[in-house]
Amino acid sequence: MPPHDSPCWQVQDRFLELHSRWLTLIGEHWQDAQGQDLDYWRIEKADSVIILPIQADDLAQPHILLLAASYRPGVGQVTLDFPGGRRLTEQKPEAAAIAILKRELGLDAIAITQLTPLTTPGWAINSSFSNQRLYGFIAQLDPATPTALAAVAYRANATGVHQLLQQLTCLQCRAVLLEWYLHQGWAFDLDSRKWTDPRGEPGGSVGVLS
């Protein structure tokens, strides 16, 4: 039986609903396809928006820009992440992406030469627990625009992406990076355990922006 033809579960009643600006906690009684009664907890949560900013340097070499690593209360440690945030219910994902780049990198919309969606429609982040979706974007930035708030840059080639994957622990950030990466035609070679760049570009290294 195809997955979309599987019998649906039936909700029996809702015994708890707690609201905040960004999420709603829901407790319900459900009956599954086999007739088993279940206590089920889930969250309705604001969608996530992650942006991968790319800007060419003075030598026309594209780099992926990130903020300085910062403390994340959810995991209790300092992590490296792409610019990201939440999308308000009435807000289009593209508008949220532009607002996030303004807030986190200080960039006006005019500095974004191209904004490309990677996850259309949004990807379900944890479909068994939440309705939250991930909207990923690639933001090509005007090379002439200063990005003083960006602290770290990785070359946008096979070596740079491989190095970045060693640093990123955020699953959503990794998903956006890899989705963009695969769109470039790069592939992972199982024999050499290395990423292959079909354009033959030289590998890059991580650098700190002055």
Secondary structure, DSSP 8 states (H G I E B T S, - for coil): --GGGS---EEEEEEEEEE-SSEEEEEEEEE-TTS-EEEEEEEEE-EEEEEEEEEE-TTS-EEEEE---EEETTTTEEE---SEEEE-TTS-HHHHHHHHHHHHH---GGGEEEEEESSSS-EES-TTTB--EEEEEEEEE-TTS--TT--EEEESSHHHHHHHHHH---HHHHHHHHHHHHHTT-EEETTTTEEE-TT-------EE--
